[in-house]
Amino acid sequence: MTLECTTEDCQNMTSTYLCTRCVGDLQAWLGKIPVLLEEIGTTIAKLDNVRSAGGGGGGSKPGSAAPINLDALQLAENLRTVGADAKAYAHDERAAGLAWLIQDWVVKAELLVSGPEAEHINHAAIKARVQNIAPPMPTRTLVPWLRTNARITITSMDIRNWVRRGKLRAVEAEPQPTYHPHEVLNAWHDTRATQLANSRES
């Protein structure tokens, strides 16, 4: 049986509910989970500043530890339910929705673990350099190029989502879509800022 990939706006033909490209994208997200589960344990156990013994008001009782990070705990539980094989998910009729949910969990877990972007990475300078030196590229070339030169990890699914949401436009559509790397960087920064703001509000 041949059908259209169920990922929104993908339209590749496939014998399962996810095409080969979307299976590869999902596997990239799944590959992050084992390391995230190790690191998020530290975030779950992280304590806020507590009162020292004998401090404040003349009391001698040590302060209580702050509650554990419940957001991190819930994300860890969610991630533990995820399987490791993207090809297995491809046979589930809910595959596209599950792939989106897994990506959402991974992104939120990364934000909890890493917090705001490291200050020593000058992303503004990187974007300026990328704009000056990098020509438009197809997704297959662009994804590893950004990983090496801009120190960010994205997938072709991210790029398709940004196109669908109007955050990104292809420079050329044929024979395959190409994108300016600096415009992809702009979409990535905009998305990360929104996700970080949402995580602080929740």
C-alpha positions as CSV (number, residue, x, y, z in Angstrom):
1,M,0.0,0.0,0.0
2,T,1.3,3.4,-1.0
3,L,0.0,6.5,0.7
4,E,1.0,10.1,1.4
5,C,3.1,10.9,4.5
6,T,0.9,12.1,7.3
7,T,3.3,14.8,8.4
8,E,1.6,18.1,7.7
9,D,2.8,19.7,4.4
10,C,5.2,16.8,3.6
11,Q,3.3,15.0,0.8
12,N,6.1,12.5,0.2
13,M,4.8,9.1,-0.8
14,T,5.4,6.2,1.6
15,S,4.4,2.7,2.5
16,T,3.9,3.7,6.1
17,Y,2.5,6.7,7.9
18,L,5.8,8.6,7.8
19,C,8.1,8.9,4.8
20,T,11.8,8.0,5.0
21,R,12.8,11.7,5.5
22,C,10.3,12.2,8.4
23,V,11.4,8.9,10.0
24,G,15.0,10.2,9.9
25,D,13.9,13.5,11.5
26,L,12.1,11.6,14.2
27,Q,15.1,9.4,14.9
28,A,17.2,12.5,15.4
29,W,14.9,13.7,18.1
30,L,14.7,10.2,19.7
31,G,18.5,10.0,19.7
32,K,18.6,13.0,22.1
33,I,16.4,11.4,24.7
34,P,18.9,9.1,26.6
35,V,21.3,12.0,27.3
36,L,18.5,14.3,28.2
37,L,17.1,11.8,30.7
38,E,20.5,11.6,32.4
39,E,20.9,15.4,32.6
40,I,17.3,16.2,33.6
41,G,17.8,14.2,36.8
42,T,20.1,17.0,38.0
43,T,17.5,19.6,37.1
44,I,14.8,17.6,39.0
45,A,16.9,17.4,42.1
46,K,18.1,21.0,41.9
47,L,17.4,23.0,45.1
48,D,16.7,26.7,45.4
49,N,18.7,28.7,47.9
50,V,17.6,27.8,51.5
51,R,18.0,29.5,54.8
52,S,21.1,28.7,56.7
53,A,20.9,27.2,60.2
54,G,20.5,30.0,62.7
55,G,19.8,32.6,60.0
56,G,17.0,35.1,60.0
57,G,14.8,36.0,62.9
58,G,17.1,34.4,65.4
59,G,15.8,30.9,64.8
60,S,18.1,27.9,64.8
61,K,16.2,25.6,62.6
62,P,17.7,25.0,59.1
63,G,15.6,26.1,56.1
64,S,13.5,23.5,54.2
65,A,14.6,22.4,50.8
66,A,12.5,23.8,47.9
67,P,10.2,21.4,46.1
68,I,11.6,19.5,43.2
69,N,11.1,20.9,39.7
70,L,7.7,19.4,38.8
71,D,7.9,20.5,35.1
72,A,11.2,18.6,34.8
73,L,9.8,15.6,36.6
74,Q,6.8,15.4,34.3
75,L,8.9,15.8,31.2
76,A,11.2,13.0,32.4
77,E,8.2,10.7,32.8
78,N,7.0,11.7,29.4
79,L,10.3,11.0,27.8
80,R,10.6,7.6,29.5
81,T,7.4,6.5,27.7
82,V,9.0,7.1,24.3
83,G,10.4,4.2,22.2
84,A,13.8,4.4,20.6
85,D,12.8,3.3,17.0
86,A,11.4,5.8,14.6
87,K,10.5,3.1,12.1
88,A,8.2,1.5,14.6
89,Y,6.3,4.8,15.1
90,A,6.0,5.0,11.3
91,H,3.5,2.1,11.3
92,D,1.1,3.9,13.8
93,E,-1.6,6.0,12.2
94,R,-1.0,8.6,14.8
95,A,2.7,8.8,13.8
96,A,2.7,12.5,12.7
97,G,1.0,13.7,15.9
98,L,3.3,11.5,18.1
99,A,6.4,12.9,16.3
100,W,5.3,16.4,16.9
101,L,4.6,15.6,20.6
102,I,8.0,14.0,21.1
103,Q,9.8,17.0,19.5
104,D,7.9,19.3,21.8
105,W,8.9,17.3,24.9
106,V,12.6,17.2,23.8
107,V,12.7,20.9,23.1
108,K,11.2,21.7,26.5
109,A,13.5,19.3,28.2
110,E,16.5,20.9,26.5
111,L,15.4,24.4,27.7
112,L,15.0,23.1,31.3
113,V,18.4,21.4,31.2
114,S,20.4,24.1,29.5
115,G,18.5,27.3,30.4
116,P,19.1,30.4,28.4
117,E,21.7,30.3,25.6
118,A,25.3,30.3,26.8
119,E,26.6,33.9,26.8
120,H,29.9,33.0,25.2
121,I,28.2,32.1,21.9
122,N,27.8,35.3,19.9
123,H,24.8,34.4,17.8
124,A,24.5,37.9,16.3
125,A,28.1,37.7,15.0
126,I,27.4,34.2,13.7
127,K,24.3,35.4,11.8
128,A,26.2,38.3,10.2
129,R,29.0,36.0,9.1
130,V,26.6,33.4,7.8
131,Q,24.6,36.0,5.8
132,N,27.8,37.2,4.1
133,I,29.4,33.8,3.3
134,A,26.6,31.2,2.9
135,P,24.6,30.8,-0.3
136,P,21.1,29.3,-0.3
137,M,21.1,25.6,0.3
138,P,18.7,22.6,0.1
139,T,17.7,21.1,3.5
140,R,19.9,18.1,3.2
141,T,23.0,20.3,2.9
142,L,21.8,23.1,5.2
143,V,21.1,21.0,8.3
144,P,24.7,19.6,8.8
145,W,26.1,23.0,7.6
146,L,24.3,24.9,10.4
147,R,25.4,22.2,13.0
148,T,29.0,22.8,12.1
149,N,29.1,26.5,11.4
150,A,26.4,28.0,13.7
151,R,26.4,25.3,16.4
152,I,22.7,24.6,16.3
153,T,20.8,21.4,15.6
154,I,17.6,21.5,13.6
155,T,15.8,19.0,11.4
156,S,14.1,19.2,8.0
157,M,10.8,18.9,10.0
158,D,11.7,22.2,11.7
159,I,12.2,23.9,8.4
160,R,8.9,22.6,7.0
161,N,7.1,23.8,10.1
162,W,8.7,27.3,9.8
163,V,7.7,27.5,6.1
164,R,4.1,26.5,7.0
165,R,3.9,29.1,9.7
166,G,5.3,31.8,7.5
167,K,8.6,32.3,9.4
168,L,10.6,31.1,6.4
169,R,10.4,31.2,2.6
170,A,12.3,29.2,0.0
171,V,14.6,31.1,-2.3
172,E,13.9,28.6,-5.1
173,A,11.3,25.9,-5.1
174,E,12.6,23.8,-8.0
175,P,14.1,21.3,-8.4
176,Q,14.2,21.3,-4.6
177,P,13.6,24.1,-2.1
178,T,16.6,26.1,-1.0
179,Y,16.9,28.5,1.9
180,H,19.2,31.2,3.1
181,P,21.0,29.9,6.2
182,H,20.7,33.3,8.0
183,E,16.9,33.2,7.5
184,V,16.8,29.8,9.0
185,L,18.9,31.1,11.9
186,N,16.4,33.9,12.4
187,A,13.5,31.4,12.5
188,W,15.4,29.2,15.0
189,H,16.1,32.2,17.3
190,D,12.5,33.4,17.1
191,T,11.2,29.9,17.9
192,R,13.6,29.3,20.8
193,A,12.7,32.7,22.3
194,T,9.0,31.9,22.2
195,Q,9.6,28.5,23.7
196,L,11.7,29.9,26.5
197,A,9.1,32.6,27.3
198,N,6.3,29.9,27.4
199,S,8.4,27.7,29.7
200,R,8.9,30.5,32.1
201,E,5.1,31.3,32.2
202,S,4.0,27.7,32.7
